[in-house]
Amino acid sequence: MSRFVDEVEFSHQSECSIGVLLVNLGTPEAPTPRSVRRYLRQFLSDPRVVEFPRLPWWLILNLVILNVRPRRSAKAYEKIWTDDGSPLLVISKRQAGAVGRALAEGWEGRMHVELGMAYGEPSIGGALERLRAGGVRRLLVLPLYPQYSGTTTGSVFDAVTRTLQQWRWVPELRFVNAYHDHPPYVRAVADKIRVQWGHGERGDRLLFSFHGVPQRYLLAGDPYHCQCQKSARLIAEDLDLADNEWSVVFQSRFGREPWLKPYCDQTLEALPDQRVKSVDIVCPGFSADCLETLEEIAQQNRDLFLCAGGERYQYIPCLNDDPAHIDLLSGLVLAQTREWREGEPVPERQRRLTLARAQAMGAAR
């Protein structure tokens, strides 16, 4: 039996459509140890995320981590869970809906947007199948990670191509690698900070906090660290900040090996002794608020800073589904698909003629 998916939905009179796949990391289905364990098993089993010999890592993961971490992580998820579910999933769905509506203007029926999660649901494979059923023959993948890392964007590429390997008719494919220095992205984050400052007091220091990765990934050639530094520098320049008014930190380290430094928590604990009593903190590497921003940064790290002698701590939310964010994401899609969109819609009469020719040669439809 063939391992390829049959093109059962294909019709010779169908018009070639453009598919847009937005991808974020993923989330457990519920803030429970069982659901978190299932999510962590999938996430931490990805060799892109944890570069470690497979057999030893399987033992560590299944015998140690998955017996300890799910219960602790579930309690953290409980603190941020909403009536509608996981904040990351709720926001990501709003983002996909808004981008879809923006792209539909003038392209109704010819451009389809789907949301996929690298881990959990809605899955990347399921999203791709929905696009395939919609007649998509050209596919743009937009991972919602401004900075490239093999642990995130690279993992999305693996997941997408694993599914496409099963398709009989592989679509023309384009992939947004990163947009860390894209001017609308830089401006949107800077404007978000300006608005927050306009609503209240400005801190002594602005911290740009990015999710960390092991130091050895940088040494092996992963560009993530460099792209984080560039994003922060460009945003600081847009805000006209002096060098001593901002700094970059890395959060969410895991395990005992060295990760990218300086560490966010250690920096916050040390700042009060350096006469920095108030801080603002923003997470430009996250496109939507999630556990790492709403619980770790906005709650845990706030307590660390205040207990260390800090006096004021302000977390500045992610871009989420702000209009400026939707505009920049839609703009990225339009720029990447410009050539695909140059042709006019195929008239109905011509599509019927194409079908008739195909049927004359024995095609079913």
C-alpha positions in Angstrom: 0.0 0.0 0.0 1.3 3.5 -0.9 2.4 5.6 2.0 1.3 8.8 0.2 -1.9 10.7 0.9 -4.3 10.5 -2.0 -5.5 13.8 -3.5 -9.2 12.9 -3.0 -10.3 16.5 -2.9 -8.6 17.5 -6.2 -10.7 18.8 -9.0 -9.4 20.1 -12.3 -11.7 23.1 -12.0 -10.3 24.1 -8.6 -8.3 27.4 -8.5 -4.8 27.4 -7.0 -5.1 28.8 -3.4 -2.4 30.2 -1.1 -2.1 28.7 2.4 -0.6 30.5 5.4 0.4 28.4 8.4 1.0 30.4 11.6 2.8 28.3 14.2 3.5 28.8 17.9 5.0 26.5 20.5 2.0 25.0 22.1 0.3 24.4 25.5 -1.2 21.7 27.6 -4.9 21.1 27.1 -5.6 21.7 30.8 -3.7 22.9 33.9 -3.5 19.3 35.3 -0.4 17.1 36.0 -1.7 14.5 33.4 -2.1 17.1 30.7 1.1 18.8 31.4 3.0 15.5 31.5 1.6 14.6 28.0 2.7 18.0 26.7 6.1 17.9 28.3 6.8 14.4 26.9 6.2 15.6 23.4 8.1 18.9 23.9 11.1 17.5 25.7 11.4 14.5 23.3 12.1 16.8 20.4 15.8 16.4 19.5 15.8 20.0 18.4 14.9 21.1 21.9 17.2 18.8 23.8 20.4 18.0 22.0 21.5 15.0 24.1 22.1 11.3 23.3 18.7 9.8 22.9 18.9 6.7 25.2 20.3 8.6 28.3 17.9 11.4 27.7 14.9 9.0 27.4 15.8 7.6 30.8 16.3 11.0 32.4 13.1 12.3 30.9 10.8 9.4 31.7 12.3 8.3 35.0 13.0 11.7 36.6 11.6 14.8 34.8 8.2 13.5 34.0 7.7 12.3 37.5 8.5 15.6 39.1 8.0 18.6 36.8 4.4 18.1 35.6 2.9 18.6 39.1 5.0 21.8 39.6 4.2 23.1 36.1 0.5 22.4 36.5 0.4 24.7 39.6 2.1 27.4 37.6 -0.5 27.0 34.7 -3.3 27.2 37.2 -2.2 30.7 38.1 -2.6 32.0 34.6 -5.4 29.8 33.2 -8.5 31.6 32.0 -12.1 30.7 31.5 -11.4 30.3 27.8 -8.3 28.1 28.4 -4.6 28.6 28.0 -3.7 32.3 27.3 -1.2 31.3 24.6 -3.8 29.3 22.7 -6.6 31.9 23.2 -4.3 34.7 22.0 -2.9 32.7 19.1 -6.4 31.9 17.8 -7.2 35.6 17.9 -4.0 36.4 16.0 -4.8 33.8 13.3 -8.4 35.0 13.0 -7.3 38.7 12.7 -4.6 37.9 10.2 -7.1 35.8 8.2 -9.5 38.7 8.1 -6.8 41.1 7.1 -5.6 38.9 4.2 -9.2 38.2 3.0 -9.6 41.8 1.8 -9.5 41.4 -1.9 -8.4 37.7 -1.6 -11.6 36.1 -0.3 -11.4 32.4 -1.0 -7.9 32.4 -2.4 -5.8 32.8 0.8 -6.4 30.4 3.7 -4.9 30.9 7.2 -4.5 28.1 9.8 -3.0 28.0 13.2 -0.8 25.1 14.3 1.1 24.3 17.5 4.5 22.6 17.4 3.4 20.6 20.4 -0.2 19.8 21.4 -3.3 20.9 19.7 -4.2 22.2 17.1 -1.3 20.3 15.6 0.8 21.3 12.7 -0.2 18.2 10.8 -3.9 18.8 11.4 -3.6 22.4 10.2 -1.8 21.3 7.1 -4.5 18.8 6.3 -7.1 21.5 6.6 -5.1 23.7 4.2 -4.8 20.7 1.8 -8.5 20.1 1.9 -9.0 23.8 0.9 -7.1 23.3 -2.3 -3.8 25.0 -1.2 -1.0 24.5 -3.7 1.3 27.3 -2.4 2.2 27.3 1.3 3.8 30.0 3.4 4.9 28.9 6.9 5.2 31.8 9.4 6.6 30.6 12.8 5.6 33.2 15.4 9.2 33.4 16.7 10.8 36.7 15.7 14.3 35.4 16.4 15.5 32.1 14.8 16.6 29.2 16.9 16.9 25.6 15.9 14.9 24.8 19.1 11.9 26.7 17.8 11.9 27.7 14.1 14.0 24.7 13.1 11.7 22.4 15.0 8.7 23.9 13.0 10.5 23.2 9.8 11.0 19.5 10.8 7.3 19.1 11.7 6.0 20.7 8.5 8.3 18.7 6.3 7.4 15.4 8.1 3.8 15.9 7.2 4.6 17.1 3.6 6.7 13.9 3.1 3.4 12.0 3.2 1.7 14.1 0.5 1.5 12.9 -3.0 1.4 16.5 -4.4 3.8 18.7 -2.3 2.9 22.4 -2.4 5.3 25.1 -3.4 6.8 26.1 -0.1 8.1 29.3 1.5 9.3 29.6 5.1 9.8 32.8 7.1 13.1 32.1 8.9 13.0 35.2 11.3 11.9 38.8 11.5 14.0 40.0 14.4 15.1 43.1 12.6 12.0 43.7 10.5 11.2 47.5 10.9 7.5 47.1 11.7 8.3 44.5 14.4 10.9 46.8 16.0 8.5 49.8 15.8 5.6 47.8 17.2 7.5 46.6 20.3 8.9 50.1 20.8 5.5 51.7 20.5 4.1 49.1 23.0 6.7 50.3 25.5 6.0 53.9 24.8 2.3 53.4 25.4 3.0 51.6 28.7 5.3 54.4 29.8 2.7 57.0 28.9 0.2 55.4 31.3 2.5 55.6 34.3 5.9 55.9 35.8 9.0 54.8 33.8 11.5 52.5 35.6 15.3 53.1 36.1 16.1 50.3 33.8 14.4 48.5 30.8 15.1 44.8 30.6 14.7 42.8 27.4 14.1 39.3 28.5 14.4 36.4 26.0 13.9 32.7 26.5 17.2 31.1 27.1 18.9 28.1 25.4 22.0 26.2 26.4 25.3 28.1 25.8 26.6 25.2 23.7 23.9 25.8 21.1 25.3 29.3 20.5 28.8 27.9 20.3 27.6 25.3 17.8 26.3 28.0 15.5 22.7 28.8 16.5 22.1 32.5 15.6 19.5 33.0 18.3 21.7 34.9 20.8 22.9 37.3 18.1 19.4 38.0 16.8 18.1 38.6 20.4 20.9 41.2 20.9 20.1 42.9 17.6 16.3 43.1 18.3 17.0 44.7 21.7 19.5 47.1 20.3 17.1 48.2 17.5 14.2 48.7 19.9 16.4 50.6 22.3 17.5 52.9 19.5 13.9 53.4 18.4 13.2 54.5 22.0 16.4 56.7 22.0 17.7 55.0 25.2 21.2 55.4 26.5 23.4 52.3 26.9 23.0 52.4 30.7 19.1 52.5 30.5 18.6 49.0 29.1 20.0 45.5 29.1 19.4 42.0 27.7 18.7 39.0 30.0 17.7 35.4 29.4 15.0 33.5 31.3 13.6 30.0 31.8 16.8 28.0 32.1 16.5 24.3 32.8 19.0 21.8 34.0 22.5 22.3 35.3 24.5 23.1 32.2 25.3 26.8 31.4 22.7 28.7 29.5 22.8 32.0 27.7 23.7 34.8 30.2 23.0 37.0 32.0 20.2 35.2 33.7 17.1 37.2 34.3 16.4 36.1 37.9 20.0 36.7 39.0 20.1 40.1 37.4 16.8 41.1 39.1 18.1 40.0 42.5 21.3 42.0 42.0 19.9 45.3 40.6 18.7 46.8 43.9 22.3 46.7 45.3 23.3 48.6 42.2 20.8 51.4 43.1 18.4 50.3 40.4 15.1 50.3 42.4 12.6 50.2 39.6 12.5 48.2 36.4 10.4 47.7 33.4 10.6 44.3 31.6 9.5 43.3 28.2 9.8 39.9 26.3 10.2 40.7 22.6 10.9 37.0 21.7 7.3 36.0 22.6 4.6 36.9 20.2 1.9 36.1 22.7 1.7 36.1 26.5 2.1 32.6 28.0 3.3 30.8 31.0 6.9 32.1 30.7 5.7 35.7 30.6 2.5 35.8 32.8 3.8 33.5 35.5 7.6 33.5 35.4 8.2 37.1 34.5 5.1 38.9 35.7 4.8 37.0 39.0 7.9 35.0 40.1 10.5 37.5 39.0 8.5 40.4 40.3 8.6 38.8 43.8 12.4 38.1 43.4 13.1 41.8 42.6 10.9 43.2 45.4 12.3 40.8 48.0 15.8 41.8 47.0 15.0 45.5 47.8 13.4 46.7 44.6 10.6 49.2 44.9 8.7 49.1 41.6 8.4 46.4 38.9 6.4 46.6 35.7 5.9 43.8 33.2 5.0 45.1 29.7 2.8 42.6 27.8 3.6 41.0 24.5 2.2 42.3 21.2 -0.5 39.6 21.3 -3.3 40.6 18.9 -2.6 44.3 19.0 -3.5 46.0 15.6 0.2 46.8 15.0 1.1 43.2 15.5 -1.6 42.0 13.1 -0.5 44.6 10.6 3.2 43.5 10.7 2.3 39.8 10.5 0.0 40.4 7.5 2.6 42.5 5.9 5.2 39.7 6.2 2.7 37.4 4.5 1.9 39.8 1.7 5.6 40.5 1.1 6.4 36.8 0.9 3.5 35.9 -1.4 3.6 38.9 -3.7 4.6 36.9 -6.7 2.0 34.3 -6.0 -0.7 36.9 -5.9 0.2 38.7 -9.1 -2.1 36.7 -11.3 -5.8 37.5 -11.6 -8.4 35.0 -10.4 -9.1 32.4 -13.1 -12.6 33.0 -14.6 -15.3 30.4 -14.0 -15.7 29.8 -17.7 -12.0 28.9 -18.1 -12.1 26.6 -15.1 -15.1 24.7 -16.5 -13.2 24.4 -19.8 -10.2 22.9 -18.0 -12.4 20.4 -16.3 -14.0 19.4 -19.6 -10.6 18.8 -21.2 -9.5 16.7 -18.3 -12.7 14.6 -18.3 -12.3 14.1 -22.1 -9.0 12.4 -21.2 -10.5 10.2 -18.6 -10.4 12.3 -15.4 -13.2 11.9 -12.9 -13.5 15.6 -12.0 
